[in-house]
Amino acid sequence: MTRGRKPGGPALADKVDGSESARLRLRVILETMSGDLSVEDACKRLAISEAMFYKLRSQFLQDAVGLLEPRKPGRKKQEPDPAEAQVRELEAKVKELTLEVDIARVRTEIAVTMPHLLKKDVAKAKKNYRGKNHP
């Protein structure tokens, strides 16, 4: 006496995501592999030639084996998208330029509201310049 669930067999094809025609093809392929359906009957059901059926089945098996190949454990390393990298670079540049505009605005506001601060600096600079060149 065996325990557990009974294997779903070809009926499992009805439970996978995909178009109706793709699921039908999968079910027919599985039925031929399990011996429930002859290749001739499968070709009639799918309305394709035997050569096309064998090609379809061969491609299915090849793709299935590829999916079952052992892989490195863990998540696949994400390749950085060049467009995303460019967006991040441009965002950083926008942030930098926004800061420069804010600094220039503050300097302008200081110059307008406190012009006497600028005149003293200019006068001091002229005085120091004259003092060095003239004895």
Secondary structure, DSSP 8 states (H G I E B T S, - for coil): ---S----GGGGGGGSSS-HHHHHHHHHHHHHHHTSS-HHHHHHHHT--HHHHHHHHHHHHHHHHHHTS---SS-------HHHHHHHHHHHHHHHHHHHHHHHHHHHHHHHH-HHHHHHHHHHHHHHHHHHH--
